[in-house]
Every structure is written in C-alpha cells, then in structure tokens.
Amino acid sequence: MAKTAQSAEYKKRCEDFRQMFIARRKELEMTQNDLSMKSGVSIESIRALEGGRSSNPSFLTAIKLLKALKIKIGELNKWTC
C-alpha cells in the first residue's frame, strides 16, 4: 500500500515539474527550439520531458536546462521530481 501511495505521489510531483518546466519556458517566451539552442539539449529530449515521456534527465542535462531557463540552483528542489 505504501508503495502505491509513494508511486502516486512521485507521479504527481513529476507532473507538477513538467507543468512548471513548460510554464517557465513560455514565461521566457521561448519555443522548444529556442530552449534547445540555448541549452545545447536536443529538441527530442525537451519534447520528451514536456510530453511526459521522460522524467529523469541526466544531471548535466538538468543543469543545462536550469541555466537556460534562468533557474537558480538553490531553487532546484522545486524543479525536480
């Protein structure tokens, strides 16, 4: 039972992350292509993250995206799932 609750909580946190990620990109008036060019992360990876097909980017990918989205490392806890 605890495993199911944990799994549901994890899925909710990942969905929240996905929505915040998309909102931040749009707030900065960036397209997925803009973010790809600025971060050096492939557009396929960005589409997978935004589409919910990937929720666990590598540390290096996450850092590149955070920099491009102007998110401070100190705020990382609310940007991870």
MOPE-V525087 format. One line per field, one symbol per residue. phi: phi as a letter, one per 40 degrees, with the letter a starting at -180 (. if undefined). psi: psi as a letter, one per 20 degrees, with the letter a starting at -180 (. if undefined). A space follows every 10 residues. Layout:
phi: ???
psi: ???
//
This chain:
phi: .ccccccccc ccccccddcc ccccccdcfb cccdcccccg cccccccccc cgcabbccdc cccccccccf bcdccddcbb b
psi: ghgggggggg gghhgggggh ggggghhjlq rhggggghhj pqhggghggh ijipjmqrgg ggggggghjl pqhijhhijq .
//
